Amino acid sequence: MSQSSPPASRASTVQDRFTAARTSLTATQVAVGTALVAGLLFLLVFAGEPAVHESLHDARHAAGIICH
Ligand SMILES: [Zn+2]
């Protein structure tokens, strides 16, 4: 066992580049995905709040609780 370090520095560089590109791509994708999810959640919270309220209201009435 005399090969403790890899002699192929070129492959290592290519791999490093691949790793760097992959990392940056993943980071960008994560950032975009996070922004998309945040925007969707924002939209859902703002546009879906009345719907959620209404569905809860309907469920309440279905359960026999009359509030009005
Ligand atoms: Zn009601």
PDB file of the backbone (N, CA, C, O) and the ligand in Angstrom, with CONECT records:
HET     ZN  A 101       1
ATOM      1  N   MET A   1       0.851  -1.197   0.000  1.00  0.00           N
ATOM      2  CA  MET A   1       0.000   0.000   0.000  1.00  0.00           C
ATOM      3  C   MET A   1       0.879   1.235   0.000  1.00  0.00           C
ATOM      4  O   MET A   1       1.112   1.825   1.055  1.00  0.00           O
ATOM      5  N   SER A   2       1.373   1.640  -1.169  1.00  0.00           N
ATOM      6  CA  SER A   2       2.214   2.833  -1.243  1.00  0.00           C
ATOM      7  C   SER A   2       1.465   3.977  -1.906  1.00  0.00           C
ATOM      8  O   SER A   2       1.964   5.102  -1.954  1.00  0.00           O
ATOM      9  N   GLN A   3       0.270   3.698  -2.419  1.00  0.00           N
ATOM     10  CA  GLN A   3      -0.485   4.784  -3.059  1.00  0.00           C
ATOM     11  C   GLN A   3      -1.451   5.394  -2.050  1.00  0.00           C
ATOM     12  O   GLN A   3      -2.638   5.070  -2.020  1.00  0.00           O
ATOM     13  N   SER A   4      -0.922   6.264  -1.245  1.00  0.00           N
ATOM     14  CA  SER A   4      -1.752   6.896  -0.225  1.00  0.00           C
ATOM     15  C   SER A   4      -2.471   8.102  -0.801  1.00  0.00           C
ATOM     16  O   SER A   4      -3.604   8.403  -0.426  1.00  0.00           O
ATOM     17  N   SER A   5      -1.781   8.809  -1.746  1.00  0.00           N
ATOM     18  CA  SER A   5      -2.418   9.978  -2.353  1.00  0.00           C
ATOM     19  C   SER A   5      -2.607   9.732  -3.840  1.00  0.00           C
ATOM     20  O   SER A   5      -1.728   9.131  -4.458  1.00  0.00           O
ATOM     21  N   PRO A   6      -3.691  10.158  -4.441  1.00  0.00           N
ATOM     22  CA  PRO A   6      -3.947   9.937  -5.873  1.00  0.00           C
ATOM     23  C   PRO A   6      -2.981  10.739  -6.736  1.00  0.00           C
ATOM     24  O   PRO A   6      -2.831  11.945  -6.537  1.00  0.00           O
ATOM     25  N   PRO A   7      -2.321  10.080  -7.698  1.00  0.00           N
ATOM     26  CA  PRO A   7      -1.339  10.772  -8.547  1.00  0.00           C
ATOM     27  C   PRO A   7      -2.013  11.604  -9.623  1.00  0.00           C
ATOM     28  O   PRO A   7      -1.380  12.498 -10.187  1.00  0.00           O
ATOM     29  N   ALA A   8      -3.262  11.342  -9.922  1.00  0.00           N
ATOM     30  CA  ALA A   8      -3.927  12.061 -11.010  1.00  0.00           C
ATOM     31  C   ALA A   8      -4.429  13.403 -10.493  1.00  0.00           C
ATOM     32  O   ALA A   8      -5.520  13.490  -9.930  1.00  0.00           O
ATOM     33  N   SER A   9      -3.634  14.441 -10.686  1.00  0.00           N
ATOM     34  CA  SER A   9      -4.058  15.764 -10.218  1.00  0.00           C
ATOM     35  C   SER A   9      -5.089  16.359 -11.176  1.00  0.00           C
ATOM     36  O   SER A   9      -5.932  17.163 -10.779  1.00  0.00           O
ATOM     37  N   ARG A  10      -5.007  15.944 -12.464  1.00  0.00           N
ATOM     38  CA  ARG A  10      -5.956  16.484 -13.443  1.00  0.00           C
ATOM     39  C   ARG A  10      -7.383  16.027 -13.111  1.00  0.00           C
ATOM     40  O   ARG A  10      -8.331  16.812 -13.095  1.00  0.00           O
ATOM     41  N   ALA A  11      -7.486  14.714 -12.846  1.00  0.00           N
ATOM     42  CA  ALA A  11      -8.803  14.186 -12.509  1.00  0.00           C
ATOM     43  C   ALA A  11      -9.319  14.864 -11.254  1.00  0.00           C
ATOM     44  O   ALA A  11     -10.504  15.168 -11.121  1.00  0.00           O
ATOM     45  N   SER A  12      -8.394  15.088 -10.344  1.00  0.00           N
ATOM     46  CA  SER A  12      -8.814  15.730  -9.095  1.00  0.00           C
ATOM     47  C   SER A  12      -9.358  17.115  -9.395  1.00  0.00           C
ATOM     48  O   SER A  12     -10.372  17.527  -8.830  1.00  0.00           O
ATOM     49  N   THR A  13      -8.677  17.841 -10.295  1.00  0.00           N
ATOM     50  CA  THR A  13      -9.139  19.188 -10.633  1.00  0.00           C
ATOM     51  C   THR A  13     -10.524  19.118 -11.284  1.00  0.00           C
ATOM     52  O   THR A  13     -11.424  19.892 -10.957  1.00  0.00           O
ATOM     53  N   VAL A  14     -10.669  18.164 -12.219  1.00  0.00           N
ATOM     54  CA  VAL A  14     -11.970  18.034 -12.886  1.00  0.00           C
ATOM     55  C   VAL A  14     -13.046  17.717 -11.859  1.00  0.00           C
ATOM     56  O   VAL A  14     -14.150  18.263 -11.877  1.00  0.00           O
ATOM     57  N   GLN A  15     -12.677  16.819 -10.973  1.00  0.00           N
ATOM     58  CA  GLN A  15     -13.660  16.453  -9.943  1.00  0.00           C
ATOM     59  C   GLN A  15     -13.981  17.661  -9.069  1.00  0.00           C
ATOM     60  O   GLN A  15     -15.127  17.887  -8.679  1.00  0.00           O
ATOM     61  N   ASP A  16     -12.921  18.439  -8.770  1.00  0.00           N
ATOM     62  CA  ASP A  16     -13.159  19.623  -7.949  1.00  0.00           C
ATOM     63  C   ASP A  16     -14.109  20.563  -8.675  1.00  0.00           C
ATOM     64  O   ASP A  16     -15.029  21.134  -8.088  1.00  0.00           O
ATOM     65  N   ARG A  17     -13.850  20.705  -9.997  1.00  0.00           N
ATOM     66  CA  ARG A  17     -14.729  21.608 -10.754  1.00  0.00           C
ATOM     67  C   ARG A  17     -16.152  21.093 -10.752  1.00  0.00           C
ATOM     68  O   ARG A  17     -17.109  21.847 -10.576  1.00  0.00           O
ATOM     69  N   PHE A  18     -16.269  19.775 -10.953  1.00  0.00           N
ATOM     70  CA  PHE A  18     -17.617  19.191 -10.942  1.00  0.00           C
ATOM     71  C   PHE A  18     -18.289  19.436  -9.602  1.00  0.00           C
ATOM     72  O   PHE A  18     -19.458  19.811  -9.520  1.00  0.00           O
ATOM     73  N   THR A  19     -17.506  19.209  -8.558  1.00  0.00           N
ATOM     74  CA  THR A  19     -18.076  19.390  -7.217  1.00  0.00           C
ATOM     75  C   THR A  19     -18.484  20.840  -7.017  1.00  0.00           C
ATOM     76  O   THR A  19     -19.555  21.116  -6.476  1.00  0.00           O
ATOM     77  N   ALA A  20     -17.632  21.774  -7.453  1.00  0.00           N
ATOM     78  CA  ALA A  20     -17.943  23.190  -7.259  1.00  0.00           C
ATOM     79  C   ALA A  20     -19.201  23.550  -8.047  1.00  0.00           C
ATOM     80  O   ALA A  20     -20.103  24.207  -7.526  1.00  0.00           O
ATOM     81  N   ALA A  21     -19.253  23.106  -9.330  1.00  0.00           N
ATOM     82  CA  ALA A  21     -20.421  23.425 -10.152  1.00  0.00           C
ATOM     83  C   ALA A  21     -21.662  22.820  -9.530  1.00  0.00           C
ATOM     84  O   ALA A  21     -22.718  23.450  -9.455  1.00  0.00           O
ATOM     85  N   ARG A  22     -21.509  21.586  -9.088  1.00  0.00           N
ATOM     86  CA  ARG A  22     -22.660  20.915  -8.499  1.00  0.00           C
ATOM     87  C   ARG A  22     -23.128  21.666  -7.252  1.00  0.00           C
ATOM     88  O   ARG A  22     -24.323  21.872  -7.036  1.00  0.00           O
ATOM     89  N   THR A  23     -22.152  22.066  -6.444  1.00  0.00           N
ATOM     90  CA  THR A  23     -22.511  22.754  -5.204  1.00  0.00           C
ATOM     91  C   THR A  23     -23.217  24.067  -5.507  1.00  0.00           C
ATOM     92  O   THR A  23     -24.247  24.381  -4.912  1.00  0.00           O
ATOM     93  N   SER A  24     -22.644  24.846  -6.456  1.00  0.00           N
ATOM     94  CA  SER A  24     -23.256  26.142  -6.759  1.00  0.00           C
ATOM     95  C   SER A  24     -24.629  25.932  -7.380  1.00  0.00           C
ATOM     96  O   SER A  24     -25.568  26.669  -7.081  1.00  0.00           O
ATOM     97  N   LEU A  25     -24.748  24.925  -8.248  1.00  0.00           N
ATOM     98  CA  LEU A  25     -26.041  24.659  -8.863  1.00  0.00           C
ATOM     99  C   LEU A  25     -27.058  24.289  -7.793  1.00  0.00           C
ATOM    100  O   LEU A  25     -28.189  24.776  -7.782  1.00  0.00           O
ATOM    101  N   THR A  26     -26.625  23.426  -6.905  1.00  0.00           N
ATOM    102  CA  THR A  26     -27.542  23.010  -5.848  1.00  0.00           C
ATOM    103  C   THR A  26     -27.939  24.201  -4.992  1.00  0.00           C
ATOM    104  O   THR A  26     -29.100  24.354  -4.612  1.00  0.00           O
ATOM    105  N   ALA A  27     -26.948  25.047  -4.691  1.00  0.00           N
ATOM    106  CA  ALA A  27     -27.260  26.214  -3.856  1.00  0.00           C
ATOM    107  C   ALA A  27     -28.262  27.101  -4.578  1.00  0.00           C
ATOM    108  O   ALA A  27     -29.218  27.591  -3.978  1.00  0.00           O
ATOM    109  N   THR A  28     -28.029  27.307  -5.897  1.00  0.00           N
ATOM    110  CA  THR A  28     -28.961  28.148  -6.655  1.00  0.00           C
ATOM    111  C   THR A  28     -30.343  27.510  -6.679  1.00  0.00           C
ATOM    112  O   THR A  28     -31.362  28.175  -6.492  1.00  0.00           O
ATOM    113  N   GLN A  29     -30.348  26.205  -6.913  1.00  0.00           N
ATOM    114  CA  GLN A  29     -31.649  25.536  -6.956  1.00  0.00           C
ATOM    115  C   GLN A  29     -32.344  25.624  -5.612  1.00  0.00           C
ATOM    116  O   GLN A  29     -33.554  25.835  -5.528  1.00  0.00           O
ATOM    117  N   VAL A  30     -31.559  25.458  -4.571  1.00  0.00           N
ATOM    118  CA  VAL A  30     -32.155  25.534  -3.229  1.00  0.00           C
ATOM    119  C   VAL A  30     -32.705  26.929  -2.993  1.00  0.00           C
ATOM    120  O   VAL A  30     -33.792  27.091  -2.438  1.00  0.00           O
ATOM    121  N   ALA A  31     -31.938  27.954  -3.424  1.00  0.00           N
ATOM    122  CA  ALA A  31     -32.399  29.334  -3.216  1.00  0.00           C
ATOM    123  C   ALA A  31     -33.678  29.571  -4.011  1.00  0.00           C
ATOM    124  O   ALA A  31     -34.646  30.130  -3.495  1.00  0.00           O
ATOM    125  N   VAL A  32     -33.673  29.137  -5.279  1.00  0.00           N
ATOM    126  CA  VAL A  32     -34.864  29.345  -6.112  1.00  0.00           C
ATOM    127  C   VAL A  32     -36.039  28.569  -5.545  1.00  0.00           C
ATOM    128  O   VAL A  32     -37.158  29.077  -5.468  1.00  0.00           O
ATOM    129  N   GLY A  33     -35.774  27.337  -5.149  1.00  0.00           N
ATOM    130  CA  GLY A  33     -36.850  26.519  -4.593  1.00  0.00           C
ATOM    131  C   GLY A  33     -37.402  27.136  -3.325  1.00  0.00           C
ATOM    132  O   GLY A  33     -38.613  27.172  -3.109  1.00  0.00           O
ATOM    133  N   THR A  34     -36.493  27.622  -2.488  1.00  0.00           N
ATOM    134  CA  THR A  34     -36.953  28.242  -1.243  1.00  0.00           C
ATOM    135  C   THR A  34     -37.800  29.473  -1.540  1.00  0.00           C
ATOM    136  O   THR A  34     -38.837  29.694  -0.914  1.00  0.00           O
ATOM    137  N   ALA A  35     -37.336  30.281  -2.517  1.00  0.00           N
ATOM    138  CA  ALA A  35     -38.093  31.490  -2.862  1.00  0.00           C
ATOM    139  C   ALA A  35     -39.461  31.097  -3.410  1.00  0.00           C
ATOM    140  O   ALA A  35     -40.472  31.718  -3.080  1.00  0.00           O
ATOM    141  N   LEU A  36     -39.485  30.065  -4.248  1.00  0.00           N
ATOM    142  CA  LEU A  36     -40.761  29.638  -4.823  1.00  0.00           C
ATOM    143  C   LEU A  36     -41.700  29.142  -3.738  1.00  0.00           C
ATOM    144  O   LEU A  36     -42.881  29.489  -3.703  1.00  0.00           O
ATOM    145  N   VAL A  37     -41.151  28.327  -2.861  1.00  0.00           N
ATOM    146  CA  VAL A  37     -42.001  27.784  -1.786  1.00  0.00           C
ATOM    147  C   VAL A  37     -42.489  28.910  -0.888  1.00  0.00           C
ATOM    148  O   VAL A  37     -43.646  28.926  -0.468  1.00  0.00           O
ATOM    149  N   ALA A  38     -41.589  29.861  -0.597  1.00  0.00           N
ATOM    150  CA  ALA A  38     -41.982  30.977   0.266  1.00  0.00           C
ATOM    151  C   ALA A  38     -43.087  31.783  -0.411  1.00  0.00           C
ATOM    152  O   ALA A  38     -44.067  32.163   0.231  1.00  0.00           O
ATOM    153  N   GLY A  39     -42.925  32.044  -1.726  1.00  0.00           N
ATOM    154  CA  GLY A  39     -43.949  32.794  -2.439  1.00  0.00           C
ATOM    155  C   GLY A  39     -45.263  32.036  -2.470  1.00  0.00           C
ATOM    156  O   GLY A  39     -46.333  32.618  -2.292  1.00  0.00           O
ATOM    157  N   LEU A  40     -45.175  30.736  -2.698  1.00  0.00           N
ATOM    158  CA  LEU A  40     -46.395  29.929  -2.735  1.00  0.00           C
ATOM    159  C   LEU A  40     -47.083  29.934  -1.381  1.00  0.00           C
ATOM    160  O   LEU A  40     -48.304  30.070  -1.292  1.00  0.00           O
ATOM    161  N   LEU A  41     -46.293  29.783  -0.331  1.00  0.00           N
ATOM    162  CA  LEU A  41     -46.869  29.804   1.016  1.00  0.00           C
ATOM    163  C   LEU A  41     -47.504  31.156   1.291  1.00  0.00           C
ATOM    164  O   LEU A  41     -48.589  31.248   1.866  1.00  0.00           O
ATOM    165  N   PHE A  42     -46.801  32.212   0.864  1.00  0.00           N
ATOM    166  CA  PHE A  42     -47.322  33.566   1.056  1.00  0.00           C
ATOM    167  C   PHE A  42     -48.672  33.695   0.353  1.00  0.00           C
ATOM    168  O   PHE A  42     -49.654  34.159   0.932  1.00  0.00           O
ATOM    169  N   LEU A  43     -48.693  33.261  -0.936  1.00  0.00           N
ATOM    170  CA  LEU A  43     -49.934  33.339  -1.699  1.00  0.00           C
ATOM    171  C   LEU A  43     -51.020  32.502  -1.043  1.00  0.00           C
ATOM    172  O   LEU A  43     -52.168  32.929  -0.926  1.00  0.00           O
ATOM    173  N   LEU A  44     -50.637  31.304  -0.618  1.00  0.00           N
ATOM    174  CA  LEU A  44     -51.624  30.413  -0.011  1.00  0.00           C
ATOM    175  C   LEU A  44     -52.174  31.027   1.261  1.00  0.00           C
ATOM    176  O   LEU A  44     -53.378  30.993   1.515  1.00  0.00           O
ATOM    177  N   VAL A  45     -51.275  31.591   2.057  1.00  0.00           N
ATOM    178  CA  VAL A  45     -51.730  32.165   3.329  1.00  0.00           C
ATOM    179  C   VAL A  45     -52.665  33.329   3.065  1.00  0.00           C
ATOM    180  O   VAL A  45     -53.678  33.499   3.744  1.00  0.00           O
ATOM    181  N   PHE A  46     -52.307  34.143   2.051  1.00  0.00           N
ATOM    182  CA  PHE A  46     -53.116  35.341   1.811  1.00  0.00           C
ATOM    183  C   PHE A  46     -54.381  35.015   1.054  1.00  0.00           C
ATOM    184  O   PHE A  46     -55.450  35.537   1.368  1.00  0.00           O
ATOM    185  N   ALA A  47     -54.263  34.130   0.030  1.00  0.00           N
ATOM    186  CA  ALA A  47     -55.429  33.821  -0.795  1.00  0.00           C
ATOM    187  C   ALA A  47     -56.249  32.688  -0.196  1.00  0.00           C
ATOM    188  O   ALA A  47     -57.441  32.560  -0.472  1.00  0.00           O
ATOM    189  N   GLY A  48     -55.609  31.876   0.619  1.00  0.00           N
ATOM    190  CA  GLY A  48     -56.312  30.707   1.125  1.00  0.00           C
ATOM    191  C   GLY A  48     -56.845  30.884   2.524  1.00  0.00           C
ATOM    192  O   GLY A  48     -57.527  30.006   3.052  1.00  0.00           O
ATOM    193  N   GLU A  49     -56.538  32.013   3.127  1.00  0.00           N
ATOM    194  CA  GLU A  49     -57.015  32.183   4.504  1.00  0.00           C
ATOM    195  C   GLU A  49     -58.543  32.208   4.566  1.00  0.00           C
ATOM    196  O   GLU A  49     -59.121  31.522   5.410  1.00  0.00           O
ATOM    197  N   PRO A  50     -59.222  32.979   3.700  1.00  0.00           N
ATOM    198  CA  PRO A  50     -60.684  32.950   3.710  1.00  0.00           C
ATOM    199  C   PRO A  50     -61.220  31.558   3.431  1.00  0.00           C
ATOM    200  O   PRO A  50     -62.194  31.124   4.045  1.00  0.00           O
ATOM    201  N   ALA A  51     -60.572  30.851   2.489  1.00  0.00           N
ATOM    202  CA  ALA A  51     -61.041  29.502   2.166  1.00  0.00           C
ATOM    203  C   ALA A  51     -60.875  28.589   3.368  1.00  0.00           C
ATOM    204  O   ALA A  51     -61.767  27.803   3.689  1.00  0.00           O
ATOM    205  N   VAL A  52     -59.735  28.695   4.029  1.00  0.00           N
ATOM    206  CA  VAL A  52     -59.516  27.865   5.216  1.00  0.00           C
ATOM    207  C   VAL A  52     -60.534  28.218   6.278  1.00  0.00           C
ATOM    208  O   VAL A  52     -61.099  27.343   6.933  1.00  0.00           O
ATOM    209  N   HIS A  53     -60.760  29.502   6.439  1.00  0.00           N
ATOM    210  CA  HIS A  53     -61.742  29.959   7.427  1.00  0.00           C
ATOM    211  C   HIS A  53     -63.117  29.405   7.082  1.00  0.00           C
ATOM    212  O   HIS A  53     -63.857  28.947   7.952  1.00  0.00           O
ATOM    213  N   GLU A  54     -63.444  29.455   5.786  1.00  0.00           N
ATOM    214  CA  GLU A  54     -64.754  28.991   5.352  1.00  0.00           C
ATOM    215  C   GLU A  54     -64.891  27.489   5.556  1.00  0.00           C
ATOM    216  O   GLU A  54     -65.924  27.002   6.014  1.00  0.00           O
ATOM    217  N   SER A  55     -63.831  26.761   5.208  1.00  0.00           N
ATOM    218  CA  SER A  55     -63.898  25.312   5.377  1.00  0.00           C
ATOM    219  C   SER A  55     -64.021  24.960   6.848  1.00  0.00           C
ATOM    220  O   SER A  55     -64.766  24.052   7.217  1.00  0.00           O
ATOM    221  N   LEU A  56     -63.295  25.677   7.681  1.00  0.00           N
ATOM    222  CA  LEU A  56     -63.424  25.444   9.124  1.00  0.00           C
ATOM    223  C   LEU A  56     -64.846  25.767   9.575  1.00  0.00           C
ATOM    224  O   LEU A  56     -65.429  25.073  10.408  1.00  0.00           O
ATOM    225  N   HIS A  57     -65.380  26.832   9.005  1.00  0.00           N
ATOM    226  CA  HIS A  57     -66.735  27.246   9.335  1.00  0.00           C
ATOM    227  C   HIS A  57     -67.728  26.167   8.929  1.00  0.00           C
ATOM    228  O   HIS A  57     -68.640  25.817   9.678  1.00  0.00           O
ATOM    229  N   ASP A  58     -67.518  25.634   7.683  1.00  0.00           N
ATOM    230  CA  ASP A  58     -68.393  24.560   7.215  1.00  0.00           C
ATOM    231  C   ASP A  58     -68.249  23.333   8.106  1.00  0.00           C
ATOM    232  O   ASP A  58     -69.237  22.686   8.455  1.00  0.00           O
ATOM    233  N   ALA A  59     -67.024  23.025   8.463  1.00  0.00           N
ATOM    234  CA  ALA A  59     -66.804  21.855   9.321  1.00  0.00           C
ATOM    235  C   ALA A  59     -67.489  22.068  10.651  1.00  0.00           C
ATOM    236  O   ALA A  59     -68.057  21.139  11.226  1.00  0.00           O
ATOM    237  N   ARG A  60     -67.434  23.292  11.138  1.00  0.00           N
ATOM    238  CA  ARG A  60     -68.072  23.584  12.401  1.00  0.00           C
ATOM    239  C   ARG A  60     -69.582  23.346  12.296  1.00  0.00           C
ATOM    240  O   ARG A  60     -70.203  22.751  13.177  1.00  0.00           O
ATOM    241  N   HIS A  61     -70.158  23.840  11.169  1.00  0.00           N
ATOM    242  CA  HIS A  61     -71.584  23.644  10.987  1.00  0.00           C
ATOM    243  C   HIS A  61     -71.893  22.166  10.801  1.00  0.00           C
ATOM    244  O   HIS A  61     -72.899  21.672  11.310  1.00  0.00           O
ATOM    245  N   ALA A  62     -71.028  21.454  10.072  1.00  0.00           N
ATOM    246  CA  ALA A  62     -71.242  20.020   9.869  1.00  0.00           C
ATOM    247  C   ALA A  62     -71.194  19.296  11.203  1.00  0.00           C
ATOM    248  O   ALA A  62     -71.883  18.296  11.401  1.00  0.00           O
ATOM    249  N   ALA A  63     -70.380  19.805  12.113  1.00  0.00           N
ATOM    250  CA  ALA A  63     -70.286  19.158  13.422  1.00  0.00           C
ATOM    251  C   ALA A  63     -71.456  19.541  14.315  1.00  0.00           C
ATOM    252  O   ALA A  63     -71.591  19.023  15.423  1.00  0.00           O
ATOM    253  N   GLY A  64     -72.310  20.456  13.832  1.00  0.00           N
ATOM    254  CA  GLY A  64     -73.495  20.778  14.619  1.00  0.00           C
ATOM    255  C   GLY A  64     -73.353  22.050  15.416  1.00  0.00           C
ATOM    256  O   GLY A  64     -74.240  22.409  16.190  1.00  0.00           O
ATOM    257  N   ILE A  65     -72.223  22.744  15.229  1.00  0.00           N
ATOM    258  CA  ILE A  65     -72.017  23.982  15.982  1.00  0.00           C
ATOM    259  C   ILE A  65     -72.504  25.146  15.127  1.00  0.00           C
ATOM    260  O   ILE A  65     -71.946  25.392  14.058  1.00  0.00           O
ATOM    261  N   ILE A  66     -73.494  25.843  15.556  1.00  0.00           N
ATOM    262  CA  ILE A  66     -74.050  26.970  14.803  1.00  0.00           C
ATOM    263  C   ILE A  66     -73.518  28.255  15.399  1.00  0.00           C
ATOM    264  O   ILE A  66     -73.636  28.504  16.599  1.00  0.00           O
ATOM    265  N   CYS A  67     -72.933  29.062  14.538  1.00  0.00           N
ATOM    266  CA  CYS A  67     -72.304  30.282  15.037  1.00  0.00           C
ATOM    267  C   CYS A  67     -73.031  31.512  14.553  1.00  0.00           C
ATOM    268  O   CYS A  67     -72.654  32.626  14.918  1.00  0.00           O
ATOM    269  N   HIS A  68     -74.061  31.350  13.744  1.00  0.00           N
ATOM    270  CA  HIS A  68     -74.792  32.544  13.304  1.00  0.00           C
ATOM    271  C   HIS A  68     -76.232  32.226  13.020  1.00  0.00           C
ATOM    272  O   HIS A  68     -76.997  33.112  12.639  1.00  0.00           O
TER     273      HIS A  68
HETATM  274 ZN    ZN A 101     -71.703  29.790  10.705  1.00  0.00          ZN2+
END
